[in-house]
């Protein structure tokens, strides 16, 4: 993940960095779906479990913190209550639900990466599908409700604030402080 951030760190456009972060979460959803599809065999590839688990712990929260930085920037411009403020409240609540779901997946994925399958494959599959479908649907909703036309609303100062905030979020998460 560090090498991926170094690539993002060199990008002048924080929205491109955010898009890449969100695309990584979409790939994570696809990989979780692939794992869920393997459950019928009562075996999950350890390397795939390790990758998904690491990304659930690191990339998903990092993406959420970066999105929330964008939310704060947009809301700070609002005068009084608005539909955007309500959308942000809903988005943050959905981030919390997705991260709770990823915490619930931590134990079975940790065991599966060690070759241990003590979990009911149907229950684990349901939890995994719920998690990746929830995250994927949320990304689509954010695209429509919050991030549509975002680039036309950012000033040079906004972009600098986002770049620095994204770096800070990454460093905080990497040091286990998130």
Steps between C-alpha positions, in 0.01 A plus 500: 500500500789736568610486136144575388491808722836619368344494154198691629728738688649619171162585351423869495128439467351379830177402323697262280658359815154461654370331185790254513434435867132434428593276206716298739196453724299384198772242425485395866127438460568285194764303689260444791244373252761261362571369850129458570472297180772263628310419818313210341831316496549570875839645410617855458835578341723622785671766287163639391379506862817678608460760224132564567553520875786749466300716262192491725718620787695763308361605162132512596547724806750717310252550218226584749717754686595663168137515390404649835763770451329590172163498676623744766635730232170500312285543811716788624377698201132447579296771663238334719345156464518339159442170329879466472534507878245220527681302228826537693336375821368195314836437331691509829248262659548263205879522540458395862278206401747384233790519744301308762427234240870481412583453869256207511684346203842534665487183710375258234735645237793484743425135565445424131837650407648240737300224332246471782133492399305482825222718363171404348570568132143621438513748788844623400394531137194697600711736714755547222232565239322741731826686556610533138151575370452769765834661417447483123149645524631776727771594248238531227278712724789731593583543131145617434423694816827658609785465253318585176650816355740535793795622292321818399463598867863473617734796523879476498493540878242221530726271299796577726286437810391165359853395398635576846200340670537183291869478600412553865227233484743254347772564756253481789358170375844352437604584855190331644348822627185492287 
